[in-house]
Amino acid sequence: MVNMRLSNITKKYGKIFAADGFNLDVEDGEYVTILGPTGAGKTTILKIIAGLIDQDSGEVYIGERCVDDLPPENREIALLTQGYSLFPHMNVWENTIFAPTVHGWNEKKIEVIGKEMLNMVRLMDRVDAYPRELSGGMKQRNALARALASNAKVLLLDEPLRALDARLRIDLRYELRRLVKDLGITTIHVTHDQEEALTISDKIVVMRKGKVEQVGNPYEIFERPTNIFVAHFVGEANFVEVVITKKSSDKMEMIDRSGRTIISKPQDFDVGKKVIVGIKTEHTAIEKGEKPGTNTFLGKIQRIMFLGKYVSIEVKLEEGKKLHVKIPTSIGTAFKENMLVTVIFAPDRLFIFDYPEKGLEKELEVE
């Protein structure tokens, strides 16, 4: 096992920052996910760690050693890229055991590790197939098996499950975490899939436009976002612009643009300050008809989307603003489009954020 540290990494392409003062500490054997939208700079960070591209400034440490001057082959890192990079003249078995063979492991050890990896990715029945004979998902599984069999101290995974079908992707995410944990490999896994990040990570790094937005465990990232972008990107959220009108020891009162009163737990903001109130769609309630009171928003249902165990309901308020609610399907079937409903914000579930300099819409942009 090995720890890693990225210190103030910067990489610029023209006027675009792929990494902008990026800092990250990874503990021995930790499973870290870098989560962010397309173009955030996630793959660039992996390539800098692997030594495939040079950063403009900053340092990469593996263990206690700065590895900036080391070539990729000497960094003891395995990188699984989005392009798979399988050897076309080798079959599934030969691709999988390539690194152990090059390293001169004994035949028995090679056979054991090869079978274990291919059983994990469910390719034992295709050991004689060549890359040209495999589907995209099979190629990705073969590349994953090869990376895991390399005996590297650090494993870098760039969207390793993206080409797999939904059921296999869910199964493999747990198997992948179990295996690297059993092998004690320090792992950095890049993805834009929020559910994937939340279910497999020890630590999540939320990234946008080359910058780190927040670092924390899955619970902290989902339940305690530090800014508007994280609150909305990791699980959808509703946001309302308000002004704080009153504070006491047990509550804080606010008023929105339409004169609605919103109450939350007391927080460290001054009376008169303009802020943003946020709440996850999963924590937003909905009831039929008009239900007057605080933290309530009257509107009509515009759209209902079936999501399997859940339904997502879009409600349009009188002033045109839209709110979203995510509730179990068993409850959601009672609601219909054009129905008059009341959306309710639970006071103890509210996030309060400083009003963004460039406005709410700009803060929610992913690119």
C-alpha positions as CSV (number, residue, x, y, z in Angstrom):
1,M,0.0,0.0,0.0
2,V,1.1,3.6,-0.6
3,N,-0.1,7.1,0.2
4,M,-0.2,9.9,-2.3
5,R,-0.2,13.7,-2.3
6,L,-0.9,16.1,-5.1
7,S,0.3,19.6,-4.2
8,N,-1.1,22.7,-6.0
9,I,-1.2,21.0,-9.4
10,T,-1.9,23.4,-12.3
11,K,-2.3,22.4,-16.0
12,K,-3.5,24.9,-18.6
13,Y,-4.4,24.3,-22.3
14,G,-4.6,27.7,-23.9
15,K,-6.9,29.8,-21.7
16,I,-8.6,26.7,-20.2
17,F,-7.5,25.3,-16.8
18,A,-7.7,21.5,-16.7
19,A,-6.2,21.7,-13.2
20,D,-6.2,24.9,-11.2
21,G,-4.4,24.7,-7.9
22,F,-5.5,21.1,-7.4
23,N,-4.7,19.6,-4.0
24,L,-5.4,16.1,-2.7
25,D,-4.2,13.7,0.0
26,V,-4.8,10.0,-0.5
27,E,-4.2,7.6,2.4
28,D,-2.7,4.1,2.2
29,G,-5.2,1.7,0.6
30,E,-7.9,4.4,0.3
31,Y,-10.5,4.2,-2.5
32,V,-10.9,7.8,-3.7
33,T,-13.4,8.9,-6.4
34,I,-12.9,12.1,-8.4
35,L,-16.5,13.1,-9.4
36,G,-17.4,15.9,-11.8
37,P,-19.0,16.9,-15.0
38,T,-17.5,16.4,-18.5
39,G,-14.6,18.8,-19.0
40,A,-13.9,19.2,-15.2
41,G,-10.3,18.0,-15.6
42,K,-10.7,14.6,-14.0
43,T,-8.7,12.6,-16.7
44,T,-6.0,15.2,-16.8
45,I,-5.4,14.6,-13.1
46,L,-5.0,10.9,-13.6
47,K,-2.6,11.4,-16.5
48,I,-0.5,13.7,-14.4
49,I,-0.3,11.2,-11.6
50,A,0.7,8.5,-14.1
51,G,3.3,10.7,-15.7
52,L,1.7,10.7,-19.1
53,I,1.6,14.5,-19.2
54,D,3.5,17.1,-17.3
55,Q,1.8,19.6,-15.0
56,D,2.7,23.3,-15.4
57,S,3.3,23.6,-11.7
58,G,2.9,21.7,-8.5
59,E,4.2,18.3,-7.3
60,V,3.1,14.7,-7.2
61,Y,4.2,12.6,-4.3
62,I,3.9,8.8,-4.1
63,G,4.9,7.8,-0.6
64,E,7.4,10.4,0.6
65,R,9.0,10.7,-2.9
66,C,8.3,13.4,-5.5
67,V,7.9,11.5,-8.7
68,D,7.7,14.4,-11.2
69,D,11.0,13.3,-12.8
70,L,10.2,9.6,-12.9
71,P,8.9,8.1,-16.2
72,P,5.5,6.3,-16.1
73,E,7.1,2.8,-16.1
74,N,8.9,3.6,-12.8
75,R,6.0,5.0,-10.8
76,E,4.4,1.6,-10.0
77,I,1.1,2.8,-11.2
78,A,-1.6,1.0,-13.3
79,L,-3.8,3.2,-15.4
80,L,-7.0,1.9,-17.0
81,T,-7.9,4.4,-19.7
82,Q,-11.2,5.0,-21.5
83,G,-9.7,3.6,-24.7
84,Y,-8.9,0.2,-23.2
85,S,-5.5,-0.1,-24.9
86,L,-5.6,-3.9,-25.2
87,F,-3.0,-5.6,-27.3
88,P,-4.8,-6.6,-30.5
89,H,-2.5,-9.6,-31.2
90,M,-3.1,-11.1,-27.7
91,N,-6.2,-12.9,-26.5
92,V,-8.1,-12.2,-23.3
93,W,-5.9,-14.5,-21.2
94,E,-2.6,-13.1,-22.6
95,N,-3.8,-9.5,-22.1
96,T,-4.7,-10.2,-18.5
97,I,-1.4,-11.8,-17.5
98,F,0.8,-9.4,-19.5
99,A,2.2,-7.5,-16.5
100,P,2.8,-10.6,-14.3
101,T,4.5,-12.3,-17.2
102,V,6.8,-9.3,-17.9
103,H,7.6,-9.1,-14.2
104,G,8.7,-12.7,-14.3
105,W,6.3,-14.2,-11.8
106,N,6.2,-17.9,-11.5
107,E,3.7,-19.8,-13.6
108,K,1.5,-20.9,-10.7
109,K,1.1,-17.4,-9.3
110,I,0.4,-16.0,-12.8
111,E,-2.4,-18.7,-13.3
112,V,-4.0,-17.9,-9.9
113,I,-4.1,-14.1,-10.4
114,G,-5.2,-14.5,-14.0
115,K,-8.1,-16.7,-13.1
116,E,-9.1,-14.6,-10.2
117,M,-9.2,-11.4,-12.3
118,L,-11.1,-13.0,-15.1
119,N,-13.6,-14.6,-12.8
120,M,-14.3,-11.3,-11.2
121,V,-15.0,-9.6,-14.6
122,R,-16.8,-12.7,-15.9
123,L,-14.6,-13.4,-18.8
124,M,-13.3,-16.9,-18.1
125,D,-15.4,-18.3,-20.9
126,R,-13.7,-15.9,-23.4
127,V,-10.1,-16.5,-22.5
128,D,-9.2,-17.4,-26.2
129,A,-11.0,-14.4,-27.7
130,Y,-9.1,-11.5,-29.3
131,P,-10.1,-7.8,-28.7
132,R,-11.7,-7.7,-32.2
133,E,-14.1,-10.4,-31.2
134,L,-15.2,-8.7,-28.0
135,S,-18.0,-6.2,-27.4
136,G,-17.2,-2.8,-25.9
137,G,-18.2,-3.9,-22.4
138,M,-16.1,-7.1,-22.7
139,K,-13.0,-5.1,-23.8
140,Q,-13.5,-2.8,-20.8
141,R,-13.7,-5.8,-18.5
142,N,-10.6,-7.3,-20.0
143,A,-8.7,-4.0,-19.6
144,L,-9.9,-3.8,-15.9
145,A,-8.7,-7.4,-15.3
146,R,-5.3,-6.5,-16.8
147,A,-4.9,-3.4,-14.7
148,L,-5.8,-5.3,-11.5
149,A,-3.3,-8.1,-12.3
150,S,-0.4,-5.7,-12.7
151,N,0.5,-5.7,-9.0
152,A,0.8,-1.9,-9.0
153,K,0.8,0.0,-5.8
154,V,-1.5,2.6,-7.2
155,L,-4.5,1.9,-9.5
156,L,-5.9,4.7,-11.6
157,L,-9.3,4.0,-13.1
158,D,-10.8,6.4,-15.8
159,E,-14.5,5.6,-16.1
160,P,-13.8,1.9,-15.7
161,L,-17.5,0.8,-15.8
162,R,-19.0,3.2,-18.3
163,A,-19.4,0.7,-21.2
164,L,-21.1,-2.0,-19.1
165,D,-24.8,-2.7,-19.0
166,A,-26.7,-1.4,-16.0
167,R,-27.0,-4.7,-14.1
168,L,-23.3,-5.7,-14.6
169,R,-22.1,-2.2,-13.8
170,I,-23.9,-2.4,-10.4
171,D,-22.5,-5.8,-9.6
172,L,-18.9,-5.0,-10.7
173,R,-18.7,-1.7,-8.7
174,Y,-19.0,-3.7,-5.5
175,E,-16.7,-6.5,-6.7
176,L,-14.1,-3.9,-7.8
177,R,-14.0,-2.2,-4.4
178,R,-13.8,-5.5,-2.6
179,L,-11.0,-6.8,-4.7
180,V,-8.8,-3.6,-4.5
181,K,-9.4,-3.5,-0.8
182,D,-8.4,-7.1,-0.4
183,L,-5.3,-6.5,-2.5
184,G,-4.5,-3.3,-0.5
185,I,-4.2,-1.1,-3.6
186,T,-4.5,2.6,-3.3
187,T,-7.1,3.6,-5.9
188,I,-8.3,6.8,-7.6
189,H,-11.4,6.2,-9.7
190,V,-12.7,8.9,-12.1
191,T,-16.4,9.0,-12.8
192,H,-19.3,11.4,-13.6
193,D,-21.8,8.9,-12.1
194,Q,-23.0,10.2,-8.7
195,E,-24.5,6.9,-7.6
196,E,-21.3,5.0,-8.5
197,A,-19.2,7.5,-6.5
198,L,-21.5,7.4,-3.4
199,T,-21.6,3.6,-3.2
200,I,-17.9,2.7,-3.6
201,S,-15.8,5.5,-2.2
202,D,-14.0,6.0,1.0
203,K,-13.5,9.6,-0.1
204,I,-15.1,11.7,-2.9
205,V,-13.5,14.7,-4.6
206,V,-16.0,16.9,-6.4
207,M,-14.3,18.7,-9.2
208,R,-15.4,21.5,-11.5
209,K,-13.4,23.6,-14.1
210,G,-10.1,22.2,-12.8
211,K,-10.8,23.1,-9.1
212,V,-11.7,21.0,-6.1
213,E,-15.2,22.0,-4.9
214,Q,-15.3,19.7,-1.9
215,V,-13.6,16.6,-0.4
216,G,-15.3,14.3,2.0
217,N,-16.8,10.9,2.6
218,P,-20.0,10.0,0.7
219,Y,-22.3,11.1,3.6
220,E,-20.6,14.5,4.0
221,I,-20.8,15.1,0.2
222,F,-24.5,14.3,0.0
223,E,-25.8,15.6,3.3
224,R,-23.4,18.4,4.1
225,P,-22.5,20.1,0.8
226,T,-20.3,23.2,1.3
227,N,-21.6,25.1,-1.7
228,I,-24.5,25.3,-4.2
229,F,-22.8,23.4,-7.0
230,V,-22.0,20.4,-4.9
231,A,-25.6,20.4,-3.4
232,H,-27.1,20.3,-6.8
233,F,-24.6,18.1,-8.7
234,V,-24.5,15.3,-6.1
235,G,-28.2,14.6,-5.9
236,E,-30.6,17.2,-7.4
237,A,-31.7,20.1,-5.2
238,N,-34.2,22.9,-5.1
239,F,-33.0,26.5,-4.5
240,V,-34.8,29.7,-3.5
241,E,-33.4,33.2,-3.1
242,V,-34.4,34.7,0.2
243,V,-33.5,37.5,2.7
244,I,-33.1,36.8,6.4
245,T,-35.7,38.7,8.4
246,K,-35.4,37.4,12.0
247,K,-33.2,35.2,14.1
248,S,-33.6,33.6,17.5
249,S,-32.0,30.8,19.5
250,D,-34.1,28.1,17.9
251,K,-34.9,29.3,14.4
252,M,-34.2,31.7,11.6
253,E,-36.9,33.3,9.5
254,M,-36.5,34.3,5.8
255,I,-38.7,35.7,3.1
256,D,-38.5,35.0,-0.6
257,R,-39.2,37.2,-3.6
258,S,-42.9,36.3,-3.6
259,G,-43.3,37.1,0.1
260,R,-43.4,33.5,1.4
261,T,-42.0,32.9,4.8
262,I,-39.3,30.2,5.2
263,I,-38.0,28.9,8.5
264,S,-34.8,27.0,9.2
265,K,-32.6,26.0,12.1
266,P,-30.5,29.0,13.2
267,Q,-27.3,29.5,11.2
268,D,-24.4,31.9,11.2
269,F,-25.9,34.6,9.0
270,D,-26.9,38.1,9.8
271,V,-30.4,39.6,9.6
272,G,-30.9,41.4,6.3
273,K,-28.5,39.2,4.4
274,K,-29.5,37.8,1.0
275,V,-28.8,34.1,0.9
276,I,-29.8,30.9,-1.0
277,V,-32.0,28.2,0.6
278,G,-31.5,24.7,-0.7
279,I,-33.0,21.3,-0.1
280,K,-32.5,17.9,-1.8
281,T,-35.4,16.7,-3.9
282,E,-35.5,13.6,-1.8
283,H,-36.2,15.7,1.3
284,T,-38.8,17.8,-0.4
285,A,-42.4,16.9,0.4
286,I,-45.6,17.3,-1.7
287,E,-49.2,17.3,-0.8
288,K,-52.4,17.6,-2.9
289,G,-54.2,21.0,-2.9
290,E,-53.4,24.2,-1.1
291,K,-51.7,23.8,2.4
292,P,-51.0,27.3,3.7
293,G,-48.2,27.9,6.2
294,T,-44.5,28.5,6.3
295,N,-42.0,26.7,4.0
296,T,-44.9,26.0,1.5
297,F,-45.1,26.7,-2.2
298,L,-48.3,26.4,-4.2
299,G,-48.2,25.3,-7.8
300,K,-49.3,22.9,-10.5
301,I,-47.7,19.7,-11.6
302,Q,-46.0,20.1,-15.0
303,R,-44.4,16.7,-15.4
304,I,-44.1,13.3,-13.7
305,M,-41.2,11.1,-14.6
306,F,-41.1,7.4,-13.7
307,L,-37.7,6.3,-12.3
308,G,-38.4,2.8,-11.1
309,K,-38.7,2.8,-7.3
310,Y,-39.2,6.6,-7.4
311,V,-41.0,9.3,-9.4
312,S,-39.7,12.8,-10.1
313,I,-42.4,15.4,-10.0
314,E,-41.9,18.9,-11.5
315,V,-44.1,21.6,-10.0
316,K,-44.4,25.1,-11.6
317,L,-45.2,27.9,-9.1
318,E,-47.4,31.0,-10.0
319,E,-44.3,33.2,-10.7
320,G,-43.0,30.6,-13.1
321,K,-40.3,29.0,-10.9
322,K,-40.0,25.2,-11.0
323,L,-39.4,22.9,-8.0
324,H,-38.7,19.2,-8.1
325,V,-39.8,16.4,-5.8
326,K,-38.6,12.9,-5.7
327,I,-40.8,10.4,-3.9
328,P,-41.4,6.6,-3.8
329,T,-43.5,5.3,-6.7
330,S,-46.0,3.9,-4.3
331,I,-46.9,7.4,-3.2
332,G,-46.3,9.1,-6.5
333,T,-49.0,7.3,-8.4
334,A,-51.6,9.5,-6.5
335,F,-50.4,12.6,-8.3
336,K,-51.3,13.6,-11.8
337,E,-50.2,16.3,-14.3
338,N,-52.0,19.7,-13.9
339,M,-52.9,18.8,-10.3
340,L,-52.8,21.7,-7.8
341,V,-50.2,20.8,-5.1
342,T,-48.2,22.3,-2.2
343,V,-44.5,21.7,-2.1
344,I,-43.1,21.7,1.4
345,F,-39.5,22.4,2.6
346,A,-38.6,20.6,5.9
347,P,-36.9,23.2,8.2
348,D,-34.4,20.7,9.5
349,R,-33.3,19.7,6.0
350,L,-32.5,23.1,4.6
351,F,-29.0,24.2,3.4
352,I,-28.2,27.9,3.6
353,F,-25.5,29.3,1.3
354,D,-24.1,32.8,0.7
355,Y,-25.6,34.4,-2.4
356,P,-23.2,33.7,-5.3
357,E,-21.4,36.7,-6.8
358,K,-22.5,35.9,-10.3
359,G,-26.0,34.7,-9.4
360,L,-27.7,31.4,-8.8
361,E,-28.0,30.2,-12.4
362,K,-24.3,30.8,-13.1
363,E,-23.4,28.9,-9.9
364,L,-25.3,25.9,-11.1
365,E,-23.6,25.6,-14.5
366,V,-21.5,22.5,-15.0
367,E,-19.2,23.9,-17.7
